[in-house]
Amino acid sequence: MRFTTRVLLLQLATVVAVVAVSTGVFTLLAVEQLKAESESAALSIARTVATAPLVRNEVTLETTRQINPSAAELATGPLQSYAGEVTRRTDALFVVITDGEGIRLAHPDPGQLDREVSTSFDAALRGEEVIAWEHGTLGESARAKVPIFAPASRQPVGEVSVGFERASVFDQLPRLLLSVGAAAALALLIGIGAALLLRRRWEQLTLGLQPEELVTLVQNQAAVLDGVGEGVIALDEGGIIRVSNEVAKQIFHRTDVEGLSLKKLNLPADVIASLQQGEARDGVVVGERVLYLDSREVDRGGQRLGSVIIVRDRTDMMALSTRLDSVRAMTSALRVQRHEFANRIHVAAGLVEAGRNTEATEFLRTMQHRGPVDYPLVGAELLSEPFLQSFLGARSLAAAERGVQLQIKEDSLVLGTLQGVSAVEDTATVLGNLLDNAINAALHGPEPRRVELTLLDDGPELVLVVADSGPGIPAGTEVFNSPTPEPERDQVHGHGIGLTLCRDLVRRRGGELWIIDPGGGDNGRGAVFAARLPDVMATEVETPREG
């Protein structure tokens, strides 16, 4: 049996029980009310009769007489006539008047006159009023007994007993019970209708799932959410986050994700629009992280429930990709250098073999002064660091092929060398990204297209300044937090992903990457970027040993 059916039956049983108990209690109260009304009416009539001057005088007279009147005399006497009149006016079963010895002086049945009453009259003769249900000569009735006092005295001389027949007391009970039954039936119908509506609403809210299924669903949900290495965010139809896992909270640096909208997570408007349409977005920059977002709608039984967004942190992967590009650039530079150096060694060897020693010596001196490779790089002699010479030389070749001249400004000076593989990789990553962006920007600027580079080392610290002749950065553009960019921006000043990763890399080293001058405007200057890389240069320069 389904849970909703069990709940429905339980509710119906509860409604029936409540209605039955309420009906019984109301019926009992109604019976008690009718009894109380009849007793009150009997008591009121008895008091009225007992205080009537005629009754007090006649009963006092009969009580003090030595000889009791006969039944025939009483039947035609004033008390019998008065009692009969009261009985007719009040629809009472009887109005009985007795003397001080309990002898009937007035009775609806003349045959009962001059006889002692069948019920106790002691309480009335003590001056007490009595209300009771008793069985007398006329059957069971609700009766009230009131003492009759002598005129101008508090001495009881008799009693008045007024009763109402049991059947007459409950004349209104059938009609009352009919009303109670109708109300009970109406309440039962309302309860059944409410139970059915509640069952339907319950099934709508739970999508027809049973409690056991809901428990399993919650357990599976917790296992899935906490068992994946990606962020998971579930939204309702209104776009409000209802469920998220710990990975998503860590990615967005929030502990109170539930109840927020996507806008509160600092996602750009165009990204939110794409997610609402069920589209995936890659390369979304949020803070210092690069994210991949994928949205899927969720429905059950044709009813749309909301959507689920998968959040993947691609920051590390993008950083590795950038480092890989740097390594490839270094490899390419070394390959070019090796090839060119091999060619020059062959030339020197040929000169020596030909006996042209003077020319060979001059050729080798020229190689020592200019370097093993001829790069279109102005100012390379200002750098003593071999890797920077090779790396920038290779970049100058690539830039020259695209019509951009790369030059090192005359105020540059690097005397030390990069220490360790990590320093080489980080420097290549940052410098390569800045140069790529600057070359792309210069291609959109006027001729002559050039990129100027300033490098200075100060102890273990290396400072880079890259300026281009491009159109500059448009006003209001946040290049470090730019989401997936438009093609024009990507072609001019790179994308926010590379700059964001580079800045994050530099900051992890304790340095900084910033914009000195965004350029643009009427002056026609290009953008100027700067980076400060601590702990990348060797603090001591080794001197060659003699001998």
PyMOL commands that set and color helices and strands:
alter all, ss='L'
color gray80, all
select helices_A, chain A and resi 3-50+53-64+71-75+78-90+110-112+122-125+166-169+173-206+211-227+246-252+262-265+269-276+315-353+357-370+380-382+386-401+420-442+487-493+496-508
alter helices_A, ss='H'
color red, helices_A
select strands_A, chain A and resi 94-99+104-106+130-136+139-149+156-165+231-235+241-244+281-286+289-300+303-313+405-408+450-458+461-468+512-517+528-533
alter strands_A, ss='S'
color yellow, strands_A
deselect
rebuild
show_as cartoon
